[in-house]
Amino acid sequence: MKHETFKFKPAPPYGSGFARLRGLIGPGGFRDWFAARTRIAPHDARQQKIVADRGTQIHPQTNPNPKEKEMTMHTQIIDNGVNTEALIGARGAFTEMPQAAAFTFRSACEWKEGTYNVNTINGYFGLGEEHTRKQSYTIEADHPEVFAAHDRAATPTEIVLAALASCLTGGVAAVAQHRGIQLRSVRSTVEGDIDVRGILGMDPEIRNGFSTIRVTFEIDADASDEDIRALVAQSQKRSAMFDILTNPTNVAVRAA
């Protein structure tokens, strides 16, 4: 796949706006259209929710009984820090131009010493062109002393658990914002069981990776227990990391 150019297919099955989109030249033109289509420009992403409340003010003309309370309405601002408006807009944009939804993420890993290495993450391909992040991010990895290593960083398996937890937890925030649920705190704990005899080649019947992974959420929110369980379920349904860990993925490993 060539990342230098972005070509639009001439076939028309991508919606009524496709004829106009065909006139865009190069990824830059599409990027501008996509930004406008999804309203990515900074704005107030908070969501207003109208809720019913029992007021305490009494109107003598209509409420002669001082023990009664009247029903009033007030506006509750939902702000979990997620721009769901842009995400919904992106769905519309990708419906009209599905080629733009093809992303390629990458990480470059450099061996330092022993089992210690450092991953550097920056550029990625998406929306028809290469992107450079505002800064590079690094993830270190090592093994604990019980494996005769120096324990300078988390193990790769722990990093996988952290990635799953981050994906699911971020998903909870996004779903809650979309459904008008204010979060106060979210904490997820992830545990993975692994039999290291597989890694050491002691038994071919024992797999190298996790046999079981457990994720537990503790969520404090303005919602019922049923709604909170629904948040977690929807986050799991849309989680990239959950999909990666629970479905086969084609992985090609080679020496350059």
N, C-alpha and C positions, 0 to 999 in steps of 0.2 A: 504494500500500500504506500503510495507516494503522498507525503505530507506537505510537499511544496505547493501543490495546486489543489483547488477545490472545484470539482466539476459537478454540475447539476444534470441529472438525467432528464431527457426531453419528454419522457412519458408523463401523462397528466393525472395520475391517481392520488395526488397529495393534497387535494382540496382546491377550493375556488381561487385561492390566492396564489396558486403555483405559477400561473402565467406571468404574474408580476415578478415573482421571485426569480424566474429564469433570466430576467434582465440584469440581475446583479452580477457584477464582474469581480471575481476573486474573493478570497475569504474576508477581506476587509469590509467589502460591501455587505456581505452577509452578517458580519459581526455587528455592524451598525444597525441593520434591520432587526437582528435578534435582540439587541439591547433595548430598542424602542418597543419591540413586540412584548418583551417581558417586563418592561419598566424597571430595569435594573438600577437606574440612577438612585442615589441615596434618598430615602424618604422615611417617613414615620411608618414603621411596619406594625405598629400596635393595632390591636383589634378591639372594637367596641362591642360590648354585649349588653343588651337590655335585659335586666332581671327584675323580678317582682320582689317586693319587700313589704313587710308590715310596718307602716309608719306609726309614729307616736302622736302626731298632731291631731287634735279633735276639732271638728267643725260643729259648733252647737246647733246650727240651723239644720244640719243633716244627720248629726250623730248626738242625740240627746243623752245617750248612755255613755258616761265617761269611761266605762270599762271596755268599750269597744274600740278597736283600732281599725283604721282604714287602710286599704291596699294602695300602695304607692309604687312608682316605678323609678329606677335609677340606672344610670349607665356605668357599667364596670369595664375598666380598661384592661385588656388581656395583653400582656407583654412578656413573652418568653424569649425574646431576642431573635426570632426566626422570621425572615421575610417570606411568608407563605404566598403573598401576592405575586412575587417574582417567580416562585416555583410553579404556581398554577399557570402563570403566563408562559413559562417555558414549555409546559405540556402542550399548549396551543401552538407554540412555534414549532415544536418537534412533530406535531401532527401534520403540519404543512410541509415540513422539510425534514423527514426522518434521517437523511444522511448526516445531518448536523449533530445527531445524538451519539455518533460514534466517537468515543474518547479512548485515548491510550495514556495510561499513567505509568511512570517508571521510577525506579530507584537504582542508584549506582552504589555498589558495596565494595569497600576497600579493606583488604585484610591488613591488620596491624601486627599481631603477634599471637601465637598460640591459637586459642579459639575466639580471640577478641577481634572484632571488626566494626567498621563504621559505615552506615548507609547515609548517602546524601540524596535528598529529594528536592527537586526544583521544577524543571520544565515538564509539560504535558501537552498532548495534542487534543484539541477539541474545537467544536464549532468551525471546523474546516481549516484550522491553522495551529501553529505552535504557540504556546503561551509560556511566559517566564514569570515565576512567582516573585513577589516583592522581596523575598529573602529565601535563602536555602535552609532546609531543615535537616537535622541529623538524628539518626537513631542508632545507638550503640548496642552491641550484643556480645555476650560472653557466656560462660558457664560457671556454676558455683564451685566452691572448693571441693565438694564431695566427688566431683568429676575430675579432680586433679587440675583444675583451672584456677584463675586468679580472681574470679567473681567481680569483674569491673563493670558489669552491666547486666541487664535482664537477659534471660535466655531467649532464643528465637521463639520457643513455644509460648513463653509468657507474653512476648510481644504480640503473638497471634491472639491470645486471650484479651489483651488490652485493645487490640483493633476491633474485636467483636463487641466488647463492652462499649467502646466509643461510638461505634456505628449504631448500636441499639439505643444507647442513651440519647444521642443526638436525634434519632428518629422519634423518640418519645416527645422531645421538646417540639419538633416540627408538627407532629400529629396533634399535640395538645394545643398549639397555636391555631391550627386550622379548625379545630373543633371548639375553640373558645373556652379552653380550660386553663386557668392560671396555675402554674407550678410554683411551689415554694421551695421544694428540694427534691432531688432525684439522686439516688445512689444505687449503683449496680455492682454486684459481686460475681465474679466469674471464676469457676474452678474447672480444671481439666485433669482427667485421670490418664496416666500413661505408664506402661510397663517398659522400663528401659532395657529389658532383655532383648527386645526387638531391635533397638538401636545398636546394641552391642553384637548383634548377629548370633545370639545364643539359641534362638528358637525361631525357625522360619514361619511358624504358625502365629507368632505374636507380631502384630503390626507395629510399625515405627512410630506412628502418631497417636493422637488421643483416641481412647476408646469411648469416653463419655465426657461431655461438657455440660456444666450446670450454670445457669444464669439466674440470679435472684435480684429482684428490684425492690427497693424501699422508696416509695413515692409519697410525698406530702403535697396534696393539691386540692383545689376547690372543686372536688368531684366525688362522686360515689365510688365505692369499691368496684362496682360493675364497670363504670366508666374508665377507671384506672386500669383494670384488667384489659379492657378494649384498647387502650392506648398501647400497652405492651404488645398485644397481639398484632396490631396494625404495624407497629414498628418492626416486629419480627418479619411480617409479611413482606415489607419493602426493604429490608436490610440487605445490602450487597454482601457484607461479611457473613451473615447467616447463610445466604445462598452459596457463597464460596465454600463454606465449611460443610454444608449438608448435601451438596450436589457435585458430581464429577466435573472437574475443570481440566481442559487440555493444557498441560504444562510441558514445554519443550526446553530441554537443557542441553547445551552444546558448548564446545570450546571454540572460540573464534579462530 
